[in-house]
Amino acid sequence: MTESCCCPPEAGNAVCDLPAQDFQRPTRAVNTCPECGRTGKPVQSQTVSAIVSVSLRVVRDVKYLFCGTHTCSVVYFSADGEQTFTVEQVREPVYQKEPDAQDVFICYCFRHTVGELRAASPEARSVLVDDINTGINAQQCACDLRNPQGSCCLGNVRGMIKKLEKPAFATT
Ligand SMILES: [Zn+2]
């Protein structure tokens, strides 16, 4: 069974990491981060507007992408590479940029932190995942407005749990 995104639009399913059945991400060479050169993930415009800490006068009606590179300070950039928003220009710490910070949120909608997940027992971790799933099913999430990546956190949560519980087999 493959994991696919079954989240509602509020969970940002259009820009989710998990494969969706009927969503084809357009491939364009221009979608690379002007700072680190890696390809970004498309985000909806309301995500950029919700997350940046600067005047929304500078947010343009263009396509923006999210840079998830750990070592790169750019959070969002315009598809043409002309404009960037860095970690200094967003409202709160971004998980992908500080994956080892205890107090950074890994689940922004239901406010679970990296430290919380790390300190939890395997049983408590699965309760936490269930809580997130329950919230998503109850349509209480707003990943497009709360999570800097603009989509559901479950991929990150599952990935981190996998790493925590199978360190000997962890691959990057
Ligand atoms: Zn980058």
Backbone and ligand atoms as CSV (ligand in chain L), in Angstrom:
chain,resi,resn,atom,element,x,y,z
A,1,MET,N,N,0.848,-1.206,0.000
A,1,MET,CA,C,0.000,0.000,0.000
A,1,MET,C,C,0.868,1.234,0.000
A,2,THR,N,N,0.652,2.087,-0.946
A,2,THR,CA,C,1.428,3.332,-0.962
A,2,THR,C,C,0.670,4.411,-0.211
A,3,GLU,N,N,1.416,5.283,0.431
A,3,GLU,CA,C,0.788,6.386,1.135
A,3,GLU,C,C,0.506,7.487,0.131
A,4,SER,N,N,-0.744,7.864,0.072
A,4,SER,CA,C,-1.053,8.997,-0.789
A,4,SER,C,C,-1.801,10.023,0.026
A,5,CYS,N,N,-1.806,11.225,-0.498
A,5,CYS,CA,C,-2.416,12.315,0.247
A,5,CYS,C,C,-3.920,12.262,0.105
A,6,CYS,N,N,-4.588,12.150,1.253
A,6,CYS,CA,C,-6.042,12.144,1.216
A,6,CYS,C,C,-6.567,13.325,2.010
A,7,CYS,N,N,-5.715,14.319,2.162
A,7,CYS,CA,C,-6.089,15.481,2.966
A,7,CYS,C,C,-6.997,16.409,2.167
A,8,PRO,N,N,-7.811,17.175,2.886
A,8,PRO,CA,C,-8.657,18.167,2.220
A,8,PRO,C,C,-7.818,19.368,1.768
A,9,PRO,N,N,-8.383,20.232,0.934
A,9,PRO,CA,C,-7.644,21.414,0.463
A,9,PRO,C,C,-7.085,22.257,1.611
A,10,GLU,N,N,-7.812,22.328,2.750
A,10,GLU,CA,C,-7.316,23.118,3.882
A,10,GLU,C,C,-6.000,22.577,4.390
A,11,ALA,N,N,-5.746,21.283,4.157
A,11,ALA,CA,C,-4.499,20.682,4.604
A,11,ALA,C,C,-3.396,20.866,3.570
A,12,GLY,N,N,-3.728,21.580,2.502
A,12,GLY,CA,C,-2.713,21.853,1.498
A,12,GLY,C,C,-2.431,20.676,0.596
A,13,ASN,N,N,-3.440,19.887,0.280
A,13,ASN,CA,C,-3.195,18.670,-0.502
A,13,ASN,C,C,-2.647,18.950,-1.891
A,14,ALA,N,N,-2.893,20.151,-2.396
A,14,ALA,CA,C,-2.395,20.487,-3.734
A,14,ALA,C,C,-0.879,20.593,-3.773
A,15,VAL,N,N,-0.272,20.823,-2.620
A,15,VAL,CA,C,1.182,20.983,-2.587
A,15,VAL,C,C,1.825,19.977,-1.629
A,16,CYS,N,N,1.131,18.882,-1.383
A,16,CYS,CA,C,1.610,17.884,-0.425
A,16,CYS,C,C,2.784,17.087,-0.975
A,17,ASP,N,N,3.664,16.619,-0.050
A,17,ASP,CA,C,4.786,15.756,-0.422
A,17,ASP,C,C,4.326,14.369,-0.848
A,18,LEU,N,N,3.270,13.902,-0.194
A,18,LEU,CA,C,2.788,12.567,-0.495
A,18,LEU,C,C,2.145,12.569,-1.881
A,19,PRO,N,N,2.299,11.448,-2.602
A,19,PRO,CA,C,1.742,11.432,-3.954
A,19,PRO,C,C,0.224,11.525,-3.949
A,20,ALA,N,N,-0.312,12.381,-4.767
A,20,ALA,CA,C,-1.761,12.478,-4.906
A,20,ALA,C,C,-2.138,11.833,-6.231
A,21,GLN,N,N,-3.376,11.384,-6.306
A,21,GLN,CA,C,-3.800,10.646,-7.487
A,21,GLN,C,C,-3.920,11.519,-8.724
A,22,ASP,N,N,-4.479,12.682,-8.545
A,22,ASP,CA,C,-4.829,13.457,-9.739
A,22,ASP,C,C,-4.129,14.813,-9.780
A,23,PHE,N,N,-2.960,14.866,-9.166
A,23,PHE,CA,C,-2.250,16.145,-9.185
A,23,PHE,C,C,-0.911,15.985,-9.878
A,24,GLN,N,N,-0.723,16.718,-10.930
A,24,GLN,CA,C,0.537,16.695,-11.656
A,24,GLN,C,C,1.291,17.997,-11.376
A,25,ARG,N,N,2.421,17.870,-10.745
A,25,ARG,CA,C,3.198,19.077,-10.466
A,25,ARG,C,C,3.916,19.511,-11.744
A,26,PRO,N,N,3.725,20.753,-12.138
A,26,PRO,CA,C,4.401,21.197,-13.352
A,26,PRO,C,C,5.918,21.250,-13.142
A,27,THR,N,N,6.662,20.810,-14.132
A,27,THR,CA,C,8.116,20.840,-14.009
A,27,THR,C,C,8.656,22.014,-14.806
A,28,ARG,N,N,9.328,22.903,-14.104
A,28,ARG,CA,C,9.908,24.070,-14.770
A,28,ARG,C,C,11.295,24.312,-14.205
A,29,ALA,N,N,12.230,24.537,-15.097
A,29,ALA,CA,C,13.620,24.721,-14.688
A,29,ALA,C,C,13.801,25.951,-13.807
A,30,VAL,N,N,12.892,26.898,-13.909
A,30,VAL,CA,C,13.047,28.142,-13.158
A,30,VAL,C,C,12.729,27.968,-11.679
A,31,ASN,N,N,12.193,26.828,-11.298
A,31,ASN,CA,C,11.754,26.641,-9.917
A,31,ASN,C,C,12.868,26.283,-8.936
A,32,THR,N,N,14.064,26.737,-9.200
A,32,THR,CA,C,15.167,26.418,-8.304
A,32,THR,C,C,15.486,27.609,-7.421
A,33,CYS,N,N,15.841,27.322,-6.178
A,33,CYS,CA,C,16.128,28.359,-5.199
A,33,CYS,C,C,17.354,29.170,-5.635
A,34,PRO,N,N,17.230,30.501,-5.658
A,34,PRO,CA,C,18.357,31.330,-6.096
A,34,PRO,C,C,19.547,31.258,-5.134
A,35,GLU,N,N,19.311,30.763,-3.914
A,35,GLU,CA,C,20.387,30.696,-2.922
A,35,GLU,C,C,21.117,29.346,-2.974
A,36,CYS,N,N,20.361,28.251,-2.906
A,36,CYS,CA,C,21.003,26.931,-2.813
A,36,CYS,C,C,20.915,26.115,-4.093
A,37,GLY,N,N,20.086,26.546,-5.041
A,37,GLY,CA,C,20.017,25.861,-6.323
A,37,GLY,C,C,19.131,24.634,-6.371
A,38,ARG,N,N,18.533,24.283,-5.219
A,38,ARG,CA,C,17.645,23.106,-5.218
A,38,ARG,C,C,16.247,23.505,-5.681
A,39,THR,N,N,15.533,22.528,-6.219
A,39,THR,CA,C,14.175,22.779,-6.674
A,39,THR,C,C,13.246,22.968,-5.471
A,40,GLY,N,N,12.427,24.016,-5.525
A,40,GLY,CA,C,11.501,24.293,-4.429
A,40,GLY,C,C,10.176,23.588,-4.629
A,41,LYS,N,N,9.357,23.633,-3.559
A,41,LYS,CA,C,8.019,23.059,-3.603
A,41,LYS,C,C,7.018,24.187,-3.780
A,42,PRO,N,N,6.126,24.081,-4.770
A,42,PRO,CA,C,5.135,25.143,-4.945
A,42,PRO,C,C,4.285,25.325,-3.682
A,43,VAL,N,N,4.018,26.566,-3.334
A,43,VAL,CA,C,3.109,26.841,-2.224
A,43,VAL,C,C,2.003,27.760,-2.722
A,44,GLN,N,N,0.873,27.679,-2.066
A,44,GLN,CA,C,-0.236,28.548,-2.413
A,44,GLN,C,C,0.065,29.957,-1.897
A,45,SER,N,N,-0.516,30.945,-2.577
A,45,SER,CA,C,-0.181,32.330,-2.226
A,45,SER,C,C,-0.609,32.680,-0.804
A,46,GLN,N,N,-1.708,32.073,-0.325
A,46,GLN,CA,C,-2.141,32.399,1.033
A,46,GLN,C,C,-1.139,31.909,2.078
A,47,THR,N,N,-0.347,30.894,1.736
A,47,THR,CA,C,0.673,30.418,2.668
A,47,THR,C,C,1.735,31.484,2.867
A,48,VAL,N,N,2.224,32.034,1.771
A,48,VAL,CA,C,3.242,33.085,1.862
A,48,VAL,C,C,2.685,34.266,2.658
A,49,SER,N,N,1.464,34.683,2.332
A,49,SER,CA,C,0.860,35.823,3.030
A,49,SER,C,C,0.686,35.555,4.518
A,50,ALA,N,N,0.378,34.314,4.866
A,50,ALA,CA,C,0.134,33.989,6.276
A,50,ALA,C,C,1.434,33.876,7.064
A,51,ILE,N,N,2.498,33.451,6.437
A,51,ILE,CA,C,3.720,33.116,7.163
A,51,ILE,C,C,4.736,34.256,7.223
A,52,VAL,N,N,4.806,35.082,6.203
A,52,VAL,CA,C,5.844,36.123,6.236
A,52,VAL,C,C,5.545,37.177,7.303
A,53,SER,N,N,6.624,37.781,7.797
A,53,SER,CA,C,6.485,38.794,8.850
A,53,SER,C,C,6.663,40.200,8.295
A,54,VAL,N,N,6.780,40.290,6.979
A,54,VAL,CA,C,6.976,41.606,6.358
A,54,VAL,C,C,5.646,42.115,5.804
A,55,SER,N,N,5.637,43.377,5.389
A,55,SER,CA,C,4.413,43.958,4.831
A,55,SER,C,C,3.938,43.168,3.625
A,56,LEU,N,N,2.639,42.884,3.589
A,56,LEU,CA,C,2.095,42.119,2.468
A,56,LEU,C,C,2.072,42.936,1.177
A,57,ARG,N,N,2.451,44.215,1.284
A,57,ARG,CA,C,2.573,45.032,0.074
A,57,ARG,C,C,3.642,44.467,-0.863
A,58,VAL,N,N,4.616,43.747,-0.288
A,58,VAL,CA,C,5.699,43.235,-1.132
A,58,VAL,C,C,5.392,41.839,-1.691
A,59,VAL,N,N,4.314,41.222,-1.198
A,59,VAL,CA,C,3.943,39.909,-1.731
A,59,VAL,C,C,3.187,40.134,-3.038
A,60,ARG,N,N,3.751,39.583,-4.108
A,60,ARG,CA,C,3.196,39.848,-5.429
A,60,ARG,C,C,2.286,38.712,-5.898
A,61,ASP,N,N,1.575,38.973,-6.951
A,61,ASP,CA,C,0.682,37.965,-7.523
A,61,ASP,C,C,1.478,37.088,-8.493
A,62,VAL,N,N,2.459,36.373,-7.925
A,62,VAL,CA,C,3.289,35.483,-8.740
A,62,VAL,C,C,3.348,34.129,-8.049
A,63,LYS,N,N,3.964,33.176,-8.727
A,63,LYS,CA,C,4.105,31.855,-8.144
A,63,LYS,C,C,5.287,31.843,-7.171
A,64,TYR,N,N,5.045,31.352,-5.950
A,64,TYR,CA,C,6.110,31.240,-4.963
A,64,TYR,C,C,6.389,29.768,-4.657
A,65,LEU,N,N,7.638,29.505,-4.298
A,65,LEU,CA,C,8.027,28.144,-3.935
A,65,LEU,C,C,8.703,28.146,-2.578
A,66,PHE,N,N,8.624,27.012,-1.922
A,66,PHE,CA,C,9.202,26.832,-0.591
A,66,PHE,C,C,10.536,26.098,-0.748
A,67,CYS,N,N,11.585,26.610,-0.106
A,67,CYS,CA,C,12.874,25.921,-0.125
A,67,CYS,C,C,13.030,25.162,1.194
A,68,GLY,N,N,13.130,23.854,1.129
A,68,GLY,CA,C,13.239,23.029,2.331
A,68,GLY,C,C,14.672,22.651,2.672
A,69,THR,N,N,15.631,23.241,1.971
A,69,THR,CA,C,17.033,22.902,2.242
A,69,THR,C,C,17.436,23.363,3.635
A,70,HIS,N,N,17.920,22.433,4.437
A,70,HIS,CA,C,18.273,22.700,5.827
A,70,HIS,C,C,19.229,23.877,5.974
A,71,THR,N,N,20.261,23.894,5.151
A,71,THR,CA,C,21.329,24.885,5.315
A,71,THR,C,C,21.062,26.202,4.589
A,72,CYS,N,N,19.945,26.317,3.916
A,72,CYS,CA,C,19.650,27.517,3.121
A,72,CYS,C,C,18.739,28.452,3.912
A,73,SER,N,N,19.036,29.751,3.877
A,73,SER,CA,C,18.251,30.697,4.673
A,73,SER,C,C,16.966,31.139,3.974
A,74,VAL,N,N,16.820,30.755,2.722
A,74,VAL,CA,C,15.622,31.157,1.980
A,74,VAL,C,C,14.450,30.235,2.327
A,75,VAL,N,N,13.311,30.842,2.689
A,75,VAL,CA,C,12.112,30.058,2.955
A,75,VAL,C,C,11.225,30.028,1.700
A,76,TYR,N,N,10.955,31.210,1.154
A,76,TYR,CA,C,10.163,31.299,-0.075
A,76,TYR,C,C,10.925,32.084,-1.131
A,77,PHE,N,N,10.707,31.709,-2.374
A,77,PHE,CA,C,11.257,32.507,-3.474
A,77,PHE,C,C,10.254,32.506,-4.616
A,78,SER,N,N,10.295,33.582,-5.398
A,78,SER,CA,C,9.410,33.639,-6.559
A,78,SER,C,C,9.983,32.735,-7.639
A,79,ALA,N,N,9.104,32.203,-8.479
A,79,ALA,CA,C,9.525,31.236,-9.499
A,79,ALA,C,C,10.601,31.813,-10.409
A,80,ASP,N,N,10.569,33.125,-10.607
A,80,ASP,CA,C,11.589,33.740,-11.466
A,80,ASP,C,C,12.897,34.001,-10.706
A,81,GLY,N,N,12.911,33.697,-9.422
A,81,GLY,CA,C,14.130,33.849,-8.631
A,81,GLY,C,C,14.456,35.284,-8.242
A,82,GLU,N,N,13.575,36.201,-8.588
A,82,GLU,CA,C,13.836,37.622,-8.338
A,82,GLU,C,C,13.644,38.008,-6.873
A,83,GLN,N,N,12.769,37.293,-6.177
A,83,GLN,CA,C,12.410,37.701,-4.823
A,83,GLN,C,C,12.555,36.531,-3.856
A,84,THR,N,N,13.088,36.815,-2.674
A,84,THR,CA,C,13.196,35.767,-1.659
A,84,THR,C,C,12.695,36.293,-0.311
A,85,PHE,N,N,12.203,35.369,0.504
A,85,PHE,CA,C,11.883,35.654,1.910
A,85,PHE,C,C,12.723,34.679,2.721
A,86,THR,N,N,13.536,35.217,3.622
A,86,THR,CA,C,14.446,34.368,4.384
A,86,THR,C,C,13.850,34.016,5.747
A,87,VAL,N,N,14.606,33.198,6.507
A,87,VAL,CA,C,14.163,32.804,7.852
A,87,VAL,C,C,13.974,34.018,8.758
A,88,GLU,N,N,14.629,35.134,8.428
A,88,GLU,CA,C,14.480,36.363,9.213
A,88,GLU,C,C,13.168,37.070,8.895
A,89,GLN,N,N,12.528,36.671,7.822
A,89,GLN,CA,C,11.344,37.389,7.349
A,89,GLN,C,C,10.061,36.565,7.457
A,90,VAL,N,N,10.102,35.562,8.332
A,90,VAL,CA,C,8.888,34.777,8.570
A,90,VAL,C,C,8.553,34.831,10.059
A,91,ARG,N,N,7.302,34.502,10.373
A,91,ARG,CA,C,6.785,34.749,11.712
A,91,ARG,C,C,7.281,33.787,12.778
A,92,GLU,N,N,7.690,32.593,12.370
A,92,GLU,CA,C,8.195,31.661,13.378
A,92,GLU,C,C,9.194,30.685,12.772
A,93,PRO,N,N,9.937,29.972,13.624
A,93,PRO,CA,C,10.947,29.050,13.110
A,93,PRO,C,C,10.340,27.995,12.169
A,94,VAL,N,N,11.113,27.661,11.168
A,94,VAL,CA,C,10.684,26.719,10.137
A,94,VAL,C,C,11.337,25.361,10.401
A,95,TYR,N,N,10.524,24.320,10.510
A,95,TYR,CA,C,11.032,22.990,10.852
A,95,TYR,C,C,12.190,22.552,9.956
A,96,GLN,N,N,12.036,22.708,8.643
A,96,GLN,CA,C,13.078,22.227,7.727
A,96,GLN,C,C,14.417,22.935,7.944
A,97,LYS,N,N,14.366,24.148,8.454
A,97,LYS,CA,C,15.605,24.915,8.644
A,97,LYS,C,C,16.256,24.608,9.986
A,98,GLU,N,N,15.448,24.196,10.959
A,98,GLU,CA,C,15.975,23.901,12.302
A,98,GLU,C,C,15.404,22.585,12.807
A,99,PRO,N,N,15.665,21.489,12.079
A,99,PRO,CA,C,15.023,20.215,12.444
A,99,PRO,C,C,15.470,19.663,13.791
A,100,ASP,N,N,16.538,20.224,14.357
A,100,ASP,CA,C,17.036,19.722,15.632
A,100,ASP,C,C,16.696,20.633,16.801
A,101,ALA,N,N,16.030,21.755,16.541
A,101,ALA,CA,C,15.657,22.658,17.626
A,101,ALA,C,C,14.489,22.055,18.395
A,102,GLN,N,N,14.621,22.006,19.732
A,102,GLN,CA,C,13.592,21.356,20.556
A,102,GLN,C,C,12.232,22.026,20.437
A,103,ASP,N,N,12.227,23.356,20.343
A,103,ASP,CA,C,10.954,24.076,20.430
A,103,ASP,C,C,10.360,24.447,19.072
A,104,VAL,N,N,10.961,23.955,17.994
A,104,VAL,CA,C,10.378,24.246,16.684
A,104,VAL,C,C,9.194,23.303,16.468
A,105,PHE,N,N,8.129,23.832,15.878
A,105,PHE,CA,C,6.972,22.974,15.621
A,105,PHE,C,C,7.260,22.042,14.451
A,106,ILE,N,N,6.841,20.786,14.602
A,106,ILE,CA,C,6.858,19.878,13.455
A,106,ILE,C,C,5.430,19.779,12.927
A,107,CYS,N,N,4.454,19.893,13.834
A,107,CYS,CA,C,3.042,19.994,13.441
A,107,CYS,C,C,2.547,21.358,13.897
A,108,TYR,N,N,2.362,22.247,12.932
A,108,TYR,CA,C,2.004,23.629,13.266
A,108,TYR,C,C,0.532,23.777,13.614
A,109,CYS,N,N,-0.320,22.953,13.041
A,109,CYS,CA,C,-1.753,23.093,13.281
A,109,CYS,C,C,-2.135,22.676,14.698
A,110,PHE,N,N,-1.566,21.564,15.143
A,110,PHE,CA,C,-1.941,21.040,16.455
A,110,PHE,C,C,-0.804,21.196,17.454
A,111,ARG,N,N,0.200,21.985,17.056
A,111,ARG,CA,C,1.254,22.465,17.936
A,111,ARG,C,C,2.019,21.358,18.664
A,112,HIS,N,N,2.606,20.491,17.879
A,112,HIS,CA,C,3.512,19.483,18.424
A,112,HIS,C,C,4.933,19.859,18.032
A,113,THR,N,N,5.841,19.845,19.012
A,113,THR,CA,C,7.213,20.266,18.744
A,113,THR,C,C,8.138,19.068,18.536
A,114,VAL,N,N,9.305,19.396,17.979
A,114,VAL,CA,C,10.347,18.383,17.786
A,114,VAL,C,C,10.734,17.771,19.133
A,115,GLY,N,N,10.890,18.629,20.151
A,115,GLY,CA,C,11.285,18.143,21.467
A,115,GLY,C,C,10.257,17.199,22.070
A,116,GLU,N,N,8.989,17.528,21.859
A,116,GLU,CA,C,7.893,16.700,22.370
A,116,GLU,C,C,7.930,15.316,21.717
A,117,LEU,N,N,8.108,15.312,20.408
A,117,LEU,CA,C,8.142,14.048,19.666
A,117,LEU,C,C,9.356,13.216,20.086
A,118,ARG,N,N,10.456,13.919,20.295
A,118,ARG,CA,C,11.695,13.242,20.653
A,118,ARG,C,C,11.605,12.607,22.043
A,119,ALA,N,N,10.969,13.312,22.980
A,119,ALA,CA,C,10.894,12.839,24.362
A,119,ALA,C,C,9.824,11.758,24.549
A,120,ALA,N,N,8.902,11.659,23.592
A,120,ALA,CA,C,7.770,10.742,23.754
A,120,ALA,C,C,8.190,9.289,23.577
A,121,SER,N,N,7.459,8.410,24.235
A,121,SER,CA,C,7.656,6.973,24.045
A,121,SER,C,C,7.062,6.590,22.690
A,122,PRO,N,N,7.436,5.426,22.161
A,122,PRO,CA,C,6.836,4.983,20.893
A,122,PRO,C,C,5.307,4.973,20.946
A,123,GLU,N,N,4.753,4.593,22.112
A,123,GLU,CA,C,3.296,4.564,22.252
A,123,GLU,C,C,2.736,5.985,22.179
A,124,ALA,N,N,3.397,6.893,22.897
A,124,ALA,CA,C,2.936,8.279,22.908
A,124,ALA,C,C,3.058,8.902,21.520
A,125,ARG,N,N,4.059,8.470,20.770
A,125,ARG,CA,C,4.221,8.991,19.413
A,125,ARG,C,C,3.071,8.560,18.514
A,126,SER,N,N,2.637,7.313,18.694
A,126,SER,CA,C,1.534,6.891,17.823
A,126,SER,C,C,0.228,7.553,18.248
A,127,VAL,N,N,0.090,7.863,19.540
A,127,VAL,CA,C,-1.076,8.629,19.993
A,127,VAL,C,C,-1.054,10.024,19.363
A,128,LEU,N,N,0.143,10.598,19.296
A,128,LEU,CA,C,0.303,11.933,18.716
A,128,LEU,C,C,-0.070,11.927,17.229
A,129,VAL,N,N,0.382,10.897,16.505
A,129,VAL,CA,C,0.033,10.790,15.080
A,129,VAL,C,C,-1.478,10.614,14.923
A,130,ASP,N,N,-2.060,9.809,15.817
A,130,ASP,CA,C,-3.514,9.623,15.776
A,130,ASP,C,C,-4.236,10.942,16.013
A,131,ASP,N,N,-3.696,11.745,16.927
A,131,ASP,CA,C,-4.303,13.045,17.222
A,131,ASP,C,C,-4.272,13.941,15.985
A,132,ILE,N,N,-3.150,13.920,15.281
A,132,ILE,CA,C,-3.035,14.730,14.059
A,132,ILE,C,C,-4.033,14.231,13.018
A,133,ASN,N,N,-4.079,12.901,12.833
A,133,ASN,CA,C,-5.017,12.331,11.860
A,133,ASN,C,C,-6.466,12.657,12.200
A,134,THR,N,N,-6.774,12.584,13.493
A,134,THR,CA,C,-8.132,12.909,13.928
A,134,THR,C,C,-8.459,14.359,13.603
A,135,GLY,N,N,-7.505,15.229,13.866
A,135,GLY,CA,C,-7.690,16.651,13.563
A,135,GLY,C,C,-7.896,16.905,12.083
A,136,ILE,N,N,-7.107,16.207,11.256
A,136,ILE,CA,C,-7.239,16.359,9.799
A,136,ILE,C,C,-8.617,15.885,9.359
A,137,ASN,N,N,-9.022,14.708,9.872
A,137,ASN,CA,C,-10.320,14.161,9.479
A,137,ASN,C,C,-11.469,15.047,9.928
A,138,ALA,N,N,-11.262,15.752,11.049
A,138,ALA,CA,C,-12.295,16.659,11.545
A,138,ALA,C,C,-12.198,18.025,10.865
A,139,GLN,N,N,-11.297,18.121,9.881
A,139,GLN,CA,C,-11.075,19.362,9.128
A,139,GLN,C,C,-10.723,20.531,10.036
A,140,GLN,N,N,-9.950,20.228,11.090
A,140,GLN,CA,C,-9.518,21.281,12.013
A,140,GLN,C,C,-8.151,21.822,11.645
A,141,CYS,N,N,-7.504,21.218,10.645
A,141,CYS,CA,C,-6.167,21.689,10.284
A,141,CYS,C,C,-6.258,22.865,9.321
A,142,ALA,N,N,-5.196,23.635,9.281
A,142,ALA,CA,C,-5.090,24.758,8.349
A,142,ALA,C,C,-3.634,24.846,7.911
A,143,CYS,N,N,-3.148,23.739,7.366
A,143,CYS,CA,C,-1.731,23.646,7.014
A,143,CYS,C,C,-1.311,24.726,6.026
A,144,ASP,N,N,-2.224,25.128,5.167
A,144,ASP,CA,C,-1.862,26.159,4.188
A,144,ASP,C,C,-1.622,27.511,4.851
A,145,LEU,N,N,-2.164,27.688,6.063
A,145,LEU,CA,C,-1.999,28.967,6.756
A,145,LEU,C,C,-1.045,28.883,7.941
A,146,ARG,N,N,-0.842,27.692,8.485
A,146,ARG,CA,C,-0.048,27.550,9.697
A,146,ARG,C,C,1.335,26.953,9.461
A,147,ASN,N,N,1.423,26.013,8.525
A,147,ASN,CA,C,2.688,25.330,8.289
A,147,ASN,C,C,3.458,26.056,7.185
A,148,PRO,N,N,4.690,26.492,7.471
A,148,PRO,CA,C,5.460,27.217,6.444
A,148,PRO,C,C,5.571,26.470,5.115
A,149,GLN,N,N,5.595,25.132,5.157
A,149,GLN,CA,C,5.693,24.388,3.894
A,149,GLN,C,C,4.374,24.382,3.138
A,150,GLY,N,N,3.312,24.848,3.793
A,150,GLY,CA,C,2.030,25.007,3.114
A,150,GLY,C,C,1.251,23.743,2.909
A,151,SER,N,N,1.720,22.641,3.497
A,151,SER,CA,C,1.003,21.380,3.331
A,151,SER,C,C,1.119,20.572,4.608
A,152,CYS,N,N,0.430,19.452,4.623
A,152,CYS,CA,C,0.319,18.606,5.808
A,152,CYS,C,C,1.684,18.182,6.359
A,153,CYS,N,N,1.780,18.128,7.679
A,153,CYS,CA,C,3.033,17.795,8.359
A,153,CYS,C,C,3.265,16.296,8.497
A,154,LEU,N,N,2.278,15.478,8.166
A,154,LEU,CA,C,2.370,14.047,8.488
A,154,LEU,C,C,3.604,13.365,7.913
A,155,GLY,N,N,4.010,13.769,6.715
A,155,GLY,CA,C,5.211,13.186,6.125
A,155,GLY,C,C,6.433,13.459,6.988
A,156,ASN,N,N,6.533,14.697,7.505
A,156,ASN,CA,C,7.660,15.062,8.378
A,156,ASN,C,C,7.598,14.294,9.694
A,157,VAL,N,N,6.386,14.189,10.262
A,157,VAL,CA,C,6.219,13.511,11.549
A,157,VAL,C,C,6.582,12.035,11.416
A,158,ARG,N,N,6.034,11.397,10.382
A,158,ARG,CA,C,6.334,9.980,10.180
A,158,ARG,C,C,7.820,9.771,9.917
A,159,GLY,N,N,8.405,10.670,9.137
A,159,GLY,CA,C,9.831,10.565,8.823
A,159,GLY,C,C,10.686,10.679,10.065
A,160,MET,N,N,10.326,11.629,10.951
A,160,MET,CA,C,11.114,11.821,12.160
A,160,MET,C,C,10.963,10.627,13.100
A,161,ILE,N,N,9.761,10.100,13.219
A,161,ILE,CA,C,9.539,8.937,14.090
A,161,ILE,C,C,10.354,7.747,13.582
A,162,LYS,N,N,10.366,7.573,12.282
A,162,LYS,CA,C,11.131,6.487,11.669
A,162,LYS,C,C,12.609,6.622,12.044
A,163,LYS,N,N,13.115,7.834,11.932
A,163,LYS,CA,C,14.524,8.077,12.257
A,163,LYS,C,C,14.802,7.826,13.731
A,164,LEU,N,N,13.883,8.284,14.589
A,164,LEU,CA,C,14.087,8.140,16.029
A,164,LEU,C,C,14.061,6.681,16.451
A,165,GLU,N,N,13.219,5.901,15.796
A,165,GLU,CA,C,13.019,4.533,16.263
A,165,GLU,C,C,13.888,3.508,15.547
A,166,LYS,N,N,14.475,3.905,14.429
A,166,LYS,CA,C,15.381,2.974,13.736
A,166,LYS,C,C,16.675,3.691,13.369
A,167,PRO,N,N,17.388,4.200,14.387
A,167,PRO,CA,C,18.569,5.007,14.068
A,167,PRO,C,C,19.630,4.233,13.295
A,168,ALA,N,N,19.731,2.915,13.560
A,168,ALA,CA,C,20.771,2.132,12.905
A,168,ALA,C,C,20.524,1.985,11.413
A,169,PHE,N,N,19.248,2.112,11.019
A,169,PHE,CA,C,18.932,1.895,9.615
A,169,PHE,C,C,18.559,3.215,8.921
A,170,ALA,N,N,18.689,4.320,9.640
A,170,ALA,CA,C,18.281,5.593,9.079
A,170,ALA,C,C,19.124,5.933,7.853
A,171,THR,N,N,18.438,6.346,6.820
A,171,THR,CA,C,19.141,6.833,5.645
A,171,THR,C,C,18.683,8.249,5.390
A,172,THR,N,N,19.498,8.971,4.686
A,172,THR,CA,C,19.104,10.350,4.435
A,172,THR,C,C,18.605,10.528,3.012
L,1,ZN,ZN,ZN,17.352,27.323,-0.861
